[in-house]
Amino acid sequence: MKRAPLHTESGLTLIELIIAATMMVVVTGAVVALLVSVMQTQPEVTKRADQIGDARNALEKLSVDLRQGSDADLVSAAELNLETICDTAAGTVRCDVDYSCDAEAGGTYRCLRSVNSEPARIVVTGLSSPEVFCVVPSSEGSECGESAEAEPTYVGVKIEFPAGDQDGSTVLEGGAALHNLTTEGS
């Protein structure tokens, strides 16, 4: 009668174990490197998303100011003065709203909004240019540009953020017509 062997030769060799462990280290290293890369870029992505959200809010507020406005004065492509209607605790009143854009730290620009000469509030930061406003009619014809002799009827806005590390520049454009224009003799 034949006896069964006491030890079977099934299992892994030392070489197979070393190769498997090396492959696991390589795969784990790649996953960790990817995770670290994502974690390093996330704050910049979040900051940019916040800036774009602020710009959309500013563009919407400016559009409301313009639609309710009766007069617009484009001082420069970086400064706009409006006579418009504001909602206050006391009700709806006429007010002067000033938008201005200027330099901020880091080589970028910001835009501020002031109502009735109160302290200005920052509405958007991180812009690539302070020149965001234009009017129609303009000195360049009917296209959007610098102020003309005629009373502006439309104000355009172009908000541009500089290109990031991994993407191109981001541009938001909008504007509105002044619906409450006053005419001579009224």
Secondary structure, DSSP 8 states (H G I E B T S, - for coil): -----SS---S--HHHHHHHHHHHHHHHHHHHHHHHHHHHHHHHHHHHHHHHHHHHHHHHHHHHHHHT-SEEEEEETTEEEEEEEEEETTEEEEEEEEEEEEE-TTS-EEEEEEETT---EEEEEEES-S--EEEESBTTBSSSBSB-SS---EEEEEEEE---SSS--EEEEEEEE-SS---TT-
